[in-house]
Amino acid sequence: MALITFTNKGIYCKQGDFYIDPWKPLNLAVTTHGHADHVKWGNNAYLCHTLTKPVLDQRLGEGLKIETLPYDKEISINGVKISFFPAGHVIGSSQVRLEYKGEVCVISGDYKTENDGISTPFEPVKCHTFVSESTFGLPIYKWQPQETVFERIKDWISGNHDNNKTSVLIAYSLGKAQRLINGLAGYSDIYVHNSIANLNERFIAAGVNLPETHRITADIKKETLQRGIVIVPPALAEGRWIKNLNHAATGICSGWMQVRAGRRWRSADAGFAMSDHADWPGLLSAIKATEAEKVYVTHGYTATFSKYLNEIGIASEEVKTQYGNDEEDEKLEEVA
Amino acid sequence: MRRFTELIQQLEMSNKTNDKIAALAEYFTEADDLDKPYVIAMFTGKRPKRPVNTALVKQWAIELSGIPEWLFAESYHNVGDLSETIALVLPPPAHVTNRKLHEWINDLVSLNSNDEAYKKAFILDAWDSLNTQERFIFNKLISGNFRIGVSNKMLVNALAKQSGTESNKIMHSIMGKWQPSEISYIDLIAGAHVNTDNSWPYPFCLAYALEAEPSSLGAVSDWQAEWKWDGIRGQIVKRNGELFIWSRGEELVTEQFPELHFLLDELEDGTVLDGEILSVKDGNVQAFSILQQRLNRKTINKSQLNDAPIGFYTYDLLEHQGHDLREDTLAVRRELLEKVIAALATKNVVALSPVVDFKNWDQLAEIRQDARNINSEGIMLKKLDSLYHSGRKRGDWWKWKINPYTVDTVMIYAQKGSGRRASFFTDYTFAVRDGDKLITVAKAYSGLTDKEIKEVNSFVVKNAVEKFGPVRTVKPELVFEIAFEGIAESKRHKAGLALRFPRIARWRKDKKADEINTLDDLRQLLNTTLLYGQP
């Protein structure tokens, strides 16, 4: 019998009687990473990578029953061996490898194949069944190397400094923010919004080597921010707060910025196609490297991507999950 | 090419006119001199003949990227632009090039005379030497379809700013006949080519919509009121024994309207008339839907000449005996215009657009209510001492339109938009009730706020019943009031009629789908409009 089934509560392993990234509260949630669509409050217990725990502590509150596991260890639940492999998506993000009587299944959560310099780089894992995302599962999504994008961001910041504009980068608190901080460290002072600063403190306490940033407080002068780099989460992107800065120029860092329509839809001054999800070649290379006999596609351009996999001889099926929300909704509410 | 690509990116990134003008002015300071006339030509819609069929270009892109055709189509639906889709799916370039924009354009033009294999080799090689952004520009150059949100006025303002030349003169010179390969930027801006050109039209003076009460305009005696006619704004130019008819879209349409050719014999040289091309039968202006039968046809048959005879209602006189009158006041120009029209031997084809007499604003408001009965869209208000401006200038000319027609409909299909809106369901199809069925009457994609679009978008996502490629059939629940300017019979539409300029007036959250209008309501309206203007 199959190692995993897709239920209306999440991805279920019957042999082990636990769920991976369930969206309804259950007994045990094996958690790939800390983004809100992959982990919900209310499970009796969580099993996650060591560096995902600080995220859960901060986002779900203290006092939860959270067990952690580093990348190179394995535990067993009801005879099912569980281990974590780096997914390269954000700090602590993991692919979950399940093994039962020689049958191997890997649930990748969200992943990217490029080394972002701050998350442990993605590692392909051979398996019989692979569960993949397809957030950017169209051939129009091909990322430029991160160095090239960072050069563009730096040029933009320097242009803003010349024109007395405040550079405001819009980035997810978990993931993109740390990646930007790491990539822009030393170029200019970095000022971050509370939600990012809080998470960073947790990471630093857990031993992550994050460059220095400043928490934005009421005492910091606008002129100071203007000379530095400001990083805020998408929730603040169109609010008053940014309007109050000295001549704010906003830059969105997201894979959706690859397409002109995506850039123009959001009224930002600049768009940088930098994503924590695998691009089209990344998805294909990752999937091929698993040598999986069957690939389930959970979110993103699921129908298109799995149709294509079948055409190139990789048996695939799209499954309905609540990850990534709907492809359309996600673009509206969040910046991936 | 690189500098031009950068310009396009700057233009796309900003929503502010001033930023765009600054970016354009900077470009015209820094760019290669030979490139500049090409860019002006491109932005003013002077496009060379398409060197390669779009379907072929698409085919080559699919071949080169190694993806199946359906996947290309799927990508296209998500990008909303063919040139961009191609630029994104191609494999990364193998080499780089420093070719200039004008070199690319000239090469593309000369491609026309080559065979398909040569064209293919050229384009594949170009793709292999350009980065994604440059490829996008290159593909746009092939298609000749460069819509980038730069209006003529904006371009002219930027050129004026950059060159220190008066904007009227620049508008004049860039609207004329010139070839980017034959004129230098300096000569173009200076208008070196313009004087020799008999066909030369003037930039139209345009009106703003009047949103305030007309009483805010002050004394009635300062104003001239005319009907606002619903046809094609046109300019008739007679110089040196030649006659030219220009449409508002800056197209020469002389051949389309033989009824007006008598003017070649009857107008003095050095005359330019501004007016409206209309269908006029037995002295009555006919509905726009009737004029439409005469537009953009290569040949005109007898029944079309008979059913939709053309007339020209003159508004203004821009040139008289070779003198530019635009610096004279409307009162002076109108007086001369009346003389010019009175002197025509052929009567009733070219006529004065009548001045509407009124004693006070309330009376004019009442008169305006009758506009529909004579197939007019409302009232034009022009200040008697106004000069003839190039383009729009606030304060002197106002259009005071009557309210549009409206109909309550229900949304039945939604499709993703294009361009800025490619990620959302923004293009909707609306239906009215026909017995117990729903029947499509309009498609519209404007009129909602971004917030409402988001709301409708999530409704579509949650309530999609069926998928047909990019189109979703949705539960008929959301009621929208559709505004439109006219209604015409149509054999192509299932409803048997078509609405003109339909757009969303309001989202009627207060109404349910069973409260919408019926097809019979619209048929009745159609019959009434066809009766107008009948003797």
Chai-1 contact restraints between the chains, C-beta under 6 A:
chainA,res_idxA,chainB,res_idxB,connection_type,confidence,min_distance_angstrom,max_distance_angstrom,comment,restraint_id
A,L138,B,S75,contact,1.0,0.0,6.0,A-B,restraint_1
A,P139,B,I67,contact,1.0,0.0,6.0,A-B,restraint_2
A,P139,B,S75,contact,1.0,0.0,6.0,A-B,restraint_3
A,P139,B,V89,contact,1.0,0.0,6.0,A-B,restraint_4
A,I140,B,S75,contact,1.0,0.0,6.0,A-B,restraint_5
A,I140,B,V79,contact,1.0,0.0,6.0,A-B,restraint_6
A,I140,B,L88,contact,1.0,0.0,6.0,A-B,restraint_7
A,I140,B,V89,contact,1.0,0.0,6.0,A-B,restraint_8
A,V259,B,V79,contact,1.0,0.0,6.0,A-B,restraint_9
A,R260,B,E84,contact,1.0,0.0,6.0,A-B,restraint_10
A,A261,B,G80,contact,1.0,0.0,6.0,A-B,restraint_11
A,A261,B,G419,contact,1.0,0.0,6.0,A-B,restraint_12
A,A261,B,R420,contact,1.0,0.0,6.0,A-B,restraint_13
A,A261,B,A422,contact,1.0,0.0,6.0,A-B,restraint_14
A,A261,B,S423,contact,1.0,0.0,6.0,A-B,restraint_15
A,R264,B,R420,contact,1.0,0.0,6.0,A-B,restraint_16
A,W265,B,R420,contact,1.0,0.0,6.0,A-B,restraint_17
A,T304,B,E74,contact,1.0,0.0,6.0,A-B,restraint_18
A,Y308,B,L71,contact,1.0,0.0,6.0,A-B,restraint_19
A,D326,B,V461,contact,1.0,0.0,6.0,A-B,restraint_20
A,E328,B,V461,contact,1.0,0.0,6.0,A-B,restraint_21
A,K331,B,S423,contact,1.0,0.0,6.0,A-B,restraint_22
A,L332,B,K454,contact,1.0,0.0,6.0,A-B,restraint_23
